[in-house]
């Protein structure tokens, strides 16, 4: 019975690992599975592998010589530590969805030490989010609220952000415009004229 449980868990872990590797093997240009399925699959697969390792060690170390038990448990500890590290990396790499609609989704992604928060626009396509372009570095500490409006007739995206600064808890509002076709950001000086344009 215990072997059947371990075998079943191993199959589930294998399927989850396959789901987590799909974007790396088949998707191009930064496309991703919807709802960060690949990331969540990796997290649960890591947990299952750690549990399977402990269960196998308990099962096969019974009645063995003390040296075999020590060797088995040291290997198990190494496996669990590797899984915990994998969980940490997957959690750290967990992008935050800041806005979505039926057609689009915007994630705040880690862009490195200099640009820790980069907003990226994706277009929904079934179970795949197709990466369109970066909307630039946020320059914000914490995003409280975000809203995006698409104006197809004017090839425009309007971005409304309420956020805090990196060293302040006070919330400020920022309005920006981008071209929907390529993500090119308009200068802030053009905001008034663009607001008038979309209100016509």
Buried (B, 14 or more C-beta within 10 A) or exposed (E): EEEEEBEEBBEBBEEBBEBBBBBEEEBEEBBBBBEBBBBBBBBBBBBBBBBBBBBBBEEEBEEEEEEEBEEBBEEBEEBBEBBEEBBEEBEEEEBBBBBBEEEBBBBBBBBEEEBBBBBBBBEBEEEBBBBBBBBBBBEBBBBBEBEBEBBEEBEBBBBBBBBBEEEEEEEEEBEBBBBBEEBEBBEEEEBEEBEEBEEE
